[in-house]
Structures are given as C-alpha cells and as structure tokens.
Amino acid sequence: MKLAASRLAQWFVQGEHFSITLDKHCLKLESKDMFETVPFALWDGQCRIERGIFWGRMTLMVAPMDEPARGITIYGLSWWKLKGFAETLAAAHQAWLSNQTTLLKPIEPLLNNLVDELNDFSGYMRADVVRQWQDKFHKTLNDYQVSLAVISAILPAVYQKVRPWLEVPDDAREARNHRWMEGTLQTWQSFFDTVESSPLNPSQRRAVLQDESHNLLLAGAGSGKTSVLVARARYLVESQQCEPSEILLLAFGRKAADELKERLNQPEMAGVRVATFHGFAIEIIKTLSGNAPSISPLATEDASRSAFLTQALAEMWGIKAQLNRWNKYLAENPISGVVTEGELAEQAHSEKLHQWVWRRASLILQQSESLTKLKQKISDDDKKALTELAMVSPVVKAYHTSLKADSATDFDMLITEATKILRRKQGGDALGLRFVMVDEYQDISPARLSMLEALCTSNKSSPPSLFAVGDDWQAIYRFTGADVNLTTGFVERFSDGKVTSLDTTYRFNNMIGEVANRFIQQNPAQLEKSLQSVKIQKKKAVTISPSGSGQTILADIAAKHQGASVLVIGRNHHHKPDDFAQWQSAFPAISISYQTVHASKGREADFVLICQVNNGSFPTSVRQEALVDALLTDESGIEYAEERRLFYVALTRSKQSVWILSDSQNPSPFVHELIEGEYPVFNKLGRKVARNPVNEPVVIEQDNAKHQEDG
Ligand SMILES: Nc1ncnc2c1ncn2[C@@H]1O[C@H](COP(=O)(O)OP(=O)(O)OP(=O)(O)O)[C@@H](O)[C@H]1O
C-alpha cells in the first residue's frame, strides 16, 4: 500500500521524501535521490499529519537503536487520502506490536536467564566467557527470528541490561571483574596477609587474582614475582578452583624448579606439578604418545660429545671440497687456540675447535628448522655466515644420523617432539592441566614458546590458562637462543593476553635502585617500568672501588654486620678472585659465596661485590662470529644490550650495598658511564680514572652447551 505525491507535487518537494509504502513490518520512504526503509521496531507507531496550502504532509518519529529519535517528513501528499492512510499505518503497527509481544513471551524468560548467567557468574570472567555468552544470545534471537531492534522496542528493560555486553564487552567485563576483585580481596584478606612470610601488597594481591586466558606479570627485580607465583598456586587450590595436580609450574633450570617445589612444600599442595621445560616435554611425550624418550649421551656427556666431534670432523675433512673450504676459512679467520699450519686432520680432537663447532651446531639444532630453511634466512651478502653454515652442516647431519641410529633424542629435540605431539593431538587434554605458570619468562626461546602455545592455545577444548612472570630487564640468555622480544611482544603473540606489573621492590634500597633502574633504561628497547624501593635512604649505596680492595671491604662488613650474606659476582668463572678461599676462612662471621652473574639470577644477599668490572672483562667484548650472530636475535643497534642487562642483574642482587671493583688503569666502559653520567655512586678510584680506548672486541666462544636448564 503506497501513498505518493503527484508529479507536480514531487517537483515542488525537491530533495525531500515524497512517497511512503506500507510493507511487511516496515515502511519504505522515497525521495528524488534516496530510498529508506524504516522497520516497525524503530518507529513509535505515531503519524503526525498537517495540511499545507496545496498538499498535506506526514511526520514519523524514528529512533534507530541507541540514537536520539528524529522526525522524517513525507511531503506533497494528497490531503484527502492522507488521514485514512495514516490510520492504516498506525493500525498495522499496532497489529505488529501485539503480534511481537505474543511472540516474545517465551523468549523473555530465556533472555532474562541469559542476563542472570552473567550476573551469577562466579570468579574472574575471561574474555571467552563473554564471547560464548554473546554467541548464545545471538543464537536465541536467531532461533526465534527476532532482531535486536525488536528487543530494544518491546523489551527495553532486557535490552538495557544486555546492551553493554554486546556493544562494549571489554569495558563491561573490566568493570565487572573490578567489582569481583574488590570483593574477593576482602573475603581473602587473611589468606593474602599470611600466604607468604610478609603480607602481599595490593598489586601483588591483584596479580594473584588476575585470570585471563594468557597473563604476563612483568616487573623489576625483587618485586616479588616468584612470591606471586607461589601465592597464586595456593590461592587456586584453597579456593577450590582446581586440584593441585591440575597446576603446572615451569622453571628454566632444575635449581629454580627445586626452589619452587620447596616453597610449595605444604601437605595441601601435594600433587602440584613443578618441572623444567625439558622435564615437562618428557612427560608430554610419555603421556600422549606412550613412548619414553631416551636422551643421547651426546647431549649429556662431554666425553661422548667430544669423541663424536672428533670423528665427525675427521670424516668431513675426508671430503676434499670440505677440507678446502675449512683450510681457506681458517687461513682468513684463524680460530684462537687452533693451529692453522700443518694437517687439519691432526686438529680433529682440538678442544677449542670442538667449542667453535659445537657453539654453532647447537644453535642450529636449537632453531629446529631444516638447514635449507636456515640458509634461506641468512642474507646472501653474509658470505661468512653462509660459509660457516656450510662448514658445520655435515656435523649437524652426522649428529642427527647418530641420534637416529641409537633411537635417541636430545634436549632441543625433546621440546620440538613434545610440541609436535601437542599439535597433532590439538592440545594436551590427557595431561589434565588447567593452570600453567612460568617463572623467568624473559628467558623463553622460540622453541619453548611454541611448546607453550601448543599447550595453552589449542582450540579443541578449553586449554589450560597461562600465567607467566618475568622481567625483560633481566633477560640474560640471548646466547642460548632466548629472545627477549617474545616477552615484550606477549600480547601480540597470545590472544586474550593481558600484561600487568608490580612497581615496588623489596630487595634493594632506593639508592641501589637509582643506579640500577637508570642504567638499564639507557637501552631504549627495554620496556619502561616504574620500580619504587620500600627501603629509602639518603646515603649512597653503590661504590666504585679499586680492584684490590675486596679484603678491606669484607673486613668492614664482617666487623659491622655479623651473620650477613655477601655475594661476590663475576662475569664468568675465571673472574673468581684468587683470594676467594682465603676470604671465606678469614671472615667466618659472614657468609661469602661466589657466583657468575648468570647463576646469581633469582638470588639475593645483604651485600654484593661485582669483580673485574674492567675494560674487556665486563662488559665482555664478545664479537659474535658471523653465523652465531645470524642465528641469534638481532640487538645490533644497541651497544652491549645483553651485557647491560647482566650488569643490572648483578647490581640488583644486593639488599644493602654494592661494590663495583674496577682497575683504575683499565676501567670498564660501564664504570665510565656511572662516573661521567653522575650516577649517585661513591667513586673511590680517584680522579685519575684512565680513559682507555674500549678494547677491540675479541671473539670469545661462549659455551652454550651448559644452558641454565639442565634437564
Ligand atoms: N609484599 C612483600 N612484603 C615484603 N617483602 C616482600 C614482599 N614480596 C616479596 N618480598 C620479598 O622481596 C624479595 C624478592 O622477592 P622475589 O624473589 O619473589 O622477587 P622477584 O621479583 O622474583 O625477584 P627477581 O626478579 O630479582 O628474581 C624476597 O626477599 C621476598 O621475600
């Protein structure tokens, strides 16, 4: 049924609507350039008609959902037809309305139940809960062939309740979770007061309750990340969200895993699974494939690997083309400790050569990619890296052949194999896990991350959630293939990922913080974080002292702080002071231990001495060789990025004071930076700190076979 202006009237009406048609559950309006459909659900059912000099006009009030109502006028209509037409329209709308009201009768309780589902949801509401709810809501409308506009017109109260969950679900969820968290913090107050030796602070409590599908707690040294991890495991069990055996805590090293076990050593926590990545990979393989992997002695015994390398090198050099390649390379790029004159075959047992080869071979093996793919990743211009790849590839192939012949595996292959199995099975339902937590997440490598992804993002069933704690400022395992970008890019990597932080450090005072926090942030690639110390003092706490002053410093500590712990830290094992044993026996009143920076991670002591902070020693002037550099993450734009993080780790092990021992004739560029940058440090090197040219980088073969994780 249609009412339209005459041709003459249309000419006068120009751009306005001149025609209205009553269609099924809607009105259709036409103008010279436009055609508009107004569903009954958006129209209030009223028609206002007015008489002009020649023609009549009709105005309808239309309210698109959640927008202010607006009037639409149709001009040039015949006045004598207009009144009757308006009555027909109003009657049609009325009939539609009563029909819809009848139709919606059975849906109304369903929709109210859906609203109740959200209101009654207990616990932290994850994003997928809302998505599933939205799907159910839309399906209900679909089943009854009702549009949201109809709901908004006929059941405005229901519509107002569901609207935020449909339009701004993230905001609605955040507001709801905030309310839930505030209530839960009150209910669980005494738990949070007593779960660790000191009451958790408000951000730590919130971090414990945070429960998205993928969570990263990113916070500086000594902020209590490990405390949060332990408290969270206990909260999940005590709040009966899961059985202890449904929780897995992953650590990178056996020592760290043992410490976590120790901290969870309460009867009610019996059954919580604590493992290294390798240990857990073995469990995956055993549980999901039924095979117990056997680890090759090449991966665990230095002597076996050395014998293998000797044989592999000798066999490789039996091929003339390879021998020529090696000879040519060594003539241009001597390897320190490897004699270049004479027969290469005589060098097959050389320990230095083994180190050189294994460093590259193990990095290749860690990539868990074919040699062809790796070759494609290296730039054609990087001839040296490509040559090294060609030199080492036969050893890698021989290694694979040997493992295959023994039906054995190694640690990298364990992770790859476990990942493959998880992917094949689309998750690890049979593992019975619901909460996976990871300590020291900043040390994650691409291969380990793939395993976590396969475990925690499967779309087959509801996979376990991931809760990781870490600190990109303390990422110190790049040389073993760890990639700090995997931490800084967490939310891009994991859907429904949330990063939270802690901003209070309990370990060190503000004067150590002033030095350490500023020093680490000189690298703009590190994430900006605020880290306030609980312990505030005015006296400087970092001292740069001459190399030989260790004994005097320890005597002073022993005299003033009986029972104190002192950690002597060096960049590597060779930096352990010659007098160390004598120091230990000279000062029995204090406990003195030595650790490399890598081993000191996660530790704390009252006082710290960092030794050999000299030019060429710390930062280590490592010039990574071509292939090694090509295989590791690129940090080429930032000088000493990893060494800077190592120095940060060393500084932040101390609770009270740090001494940086340095040779005034050959100080480290870091010492220069602290003095010239006017950091709040005591400078006991005197005014004449030598300004040596920074040592030319030398090639130092870091031994990555001994990764912190030891199975
Ligand atoms: N809320 C708190 N109140 C008092 N002390 C705390 C609190 N939380 C943690 N601590 C203490 O702070 C120190 C550091 O805690 P923890 O080792 O968990 O920190 P972390 O963030 O894991 O450190 P790092 O990254 O350096 O390994 C510990 O001695 C711990 O007992």
PDBQT file of the ligand as one rigid body, heavy atoms in Angstrom, charges set to zero:
ROOT
HETATM    1  N1  LIG A 801      54.859  -7.938  49.906  1.00  0.00    +0.000 N 
HETATM    2  C1  LIG A 801      56.082  -8.115  50.349  1.00  0.00    +0.000 A 
HETATM    3  N2  LIG A 801      56.488  -7.570  51.518  1.00  0.00    +0.000 NA
HETATM    4  C2  LIG A 801      57.757  -7.748  51.960  1.00  0.00    +0.000 A 
HETATM    5  N3  LIG A 801      58.698  -8.442  51.301  1.00  0.00    +0.000 NA
HETATM    6  C3  LIG A 801      58.356  -8.992  50.117  1.00  0.00    +0.000 A 
HETATM    7  C4  LIG A 801      57.049  -8.864  49.578  1.00  0.00    +0.000 A 
HETATM    8  N4  LIG A 801      57.014  -9.511  48.377  1.00  0.00    +0.000 NA
HETATM    9  C5  LIG A 801      58.235 -10.024  48.181  1.00  0.00    +0.000 A 
HETATM   10  N5  LIG A 801      59.052  -9.713  49.218  1.00  0.00    +0.000 N 
HETATM   11  C6  LIG A 801      60.460 -10.084  49.371  1.00  0.00    +0.000 C 
HETATM   12  O1  LIG A 801      61.178  -9.470  48.295  1.00  0.00    +0.000 OA
HETATM   13  C7  LIG A 801      62.247 -10.296  47.891  1.00  0.00    +0.000 C 
HETATM   14  C8  LIG A 801      62.169 -10.544  46.409  1.00  0.00    +0.000 C 
HETATM   15  O2  LIG A 801      61.056 -11.404  46.119  1.00  0.00    +0.000 OA
HETATM   16  P1  LIG A 801      61.101 -12.401  44.866  1.00  0.00    +0.000 P 
HETATM   17  O3  LIG A 801      62.357 -13.184  44.875  1.00  0.00    +0.000 OA
HETATM   18  O4  LIG A 801      59.788 -13.098  44.813  1.00  0.00    +0.000 OA
HETATM   19  O5  LIG A 801      61.182 -11.279  43.741  1.00  0.00    +0.000 OA
HETATM   20  P2  LIG A 801      61.390 -11.456  42.176  1.00  0.00    +0.000 P 
HETATM   21  O6  LIG A 801      60.552 -10.400  41.556  1.00  0.00    +0.000 OA
HETATM   22  O7  LIG A 801      61.094 -12.875  41.776  1.00  0.00    +0.000 OA
HETATM   23  O8  LIG A 801      62.916 -11.101  42.049  1.00  0.00    +0.000 OA
HETATM   24  P3  LIG A 801      63.971 -11.341  40.835  1.00  0.00    +0.000 P 
HETATM   25  O9  LIG A 801      63.299 -10.966  39.550  1.00  0.00    +0.000 OA
HETATM   26  O10 LIG A 801      65.101 -10.429  41.143  1.00  0.00    +0.000 OA
HETATM   27  O11 LIG A 801      64.363 -12.786  40.885  1.00  0.00    +0.000 OA
HETATM   28  C9  LIG A 801      62.160 -11.580  48.717  1.00  0.00    +0.000 C 
HETATM   29  O12 LIG A 801      63.020 -11.467  49.809  1.00  0.00    +0.000 OA
HETATM   30  C10 LIG A 801      60.701 -11.593  49.163  1.00  0.00    +0.000 C 
HETATM   31  O13 LIG A 801      60.523 -12.278  50.377  1.00  0.00    +0.000 OA
ENDROOT
TORSDOF 0
